[in-house]
Amino acid sequence: MSIDEGSAWSGMYARLKAGLTRTATALSSGLTDIFTKQRLDAETVEALEEALIRADVGADLARRLAQDFAQGRYDAEISEREIRDHLASSIARVLQRAARPFVVDATKKPFVVLVAGVNGTGKTTTIGKLAAKLKSEGRRVTLAAGDTFRAAAIEQLKIWGDRANAQVIAGAPGADAAGLAFEALEKARSEKSDVLLIDTAGRLQNKAGLMAELQKITRVLKKLDADAPHAALLVLDATTGQNAISQVEAFQEAMPLSGLIMTKLDGTAKGGILVALADRFPLPIHFIGVGEGIEDLQVFDAQSFARAITGA
């Protein structure tokens, strides 16, 4: 790693750590009783489990992580550093299975990415940030304003398109989202775009009609490209905690999800939900959002995330 690369990584980790301050603080405060004891006993193991539950890793995983730490350590002297390092290592192992990068298949032109999520996850903003990242890699990007229910979403995507110097295909508010997706794919093809990012209306996971619209968009895209969409990403809001699990389950029924993006980690003490998701679903977590800036949409790294939330 060069000096410049090292500096860039240090800067990214600093932003990640700052963004996860609330989760790390919540977990650390829950471990206070453990840190004040010199030996491990059933009470301290229970305190560790409760601290992990409060960080939203989920009851079952919290129990497994606590028991794993206790294995062979009962009545042994423990230190704060030992607990933090062990937790970071254990959590990183859980997260590692989900730490798979987002890859654009250059043989698919354009590489079609359908992006979904419930209302308020920051989906449209995330698409804009992802477009900027892809443009910085030298790719030609087209954006489709498929959230036709909200005029504000269309305008917001146009603003991001200007920032990223990416073409935006948009229709009038209330237009047919599937028809717009079809038009966008035709346009992206003619313009020889490398990537087509399709925004969709925010929807609740229990609204069958809106979920059916996602399926319609997929069917329409396949009329032009039998393999499209080539990626289907679900944007999740970390502040919703364990509700994110039910969102993944519902969207999996409506579309073949290929990956997850977790936003708003800087605004919650529930960052452990990302660990719970990695433990529960065989889906990659491609990106995480730890702030408002473009640079705050970061490629997910298991080791860095585990260190940041445990203070290791």
Order of alpha helices (4+ residues) and beta strands (2+ residues): alpha-alpha-alpha-alpha-alpha-alpha-beta-alpha-beta-alpha-beta-alpha-beta-alpha-beta-alpha-beta-alpha-beta-beta-alpha
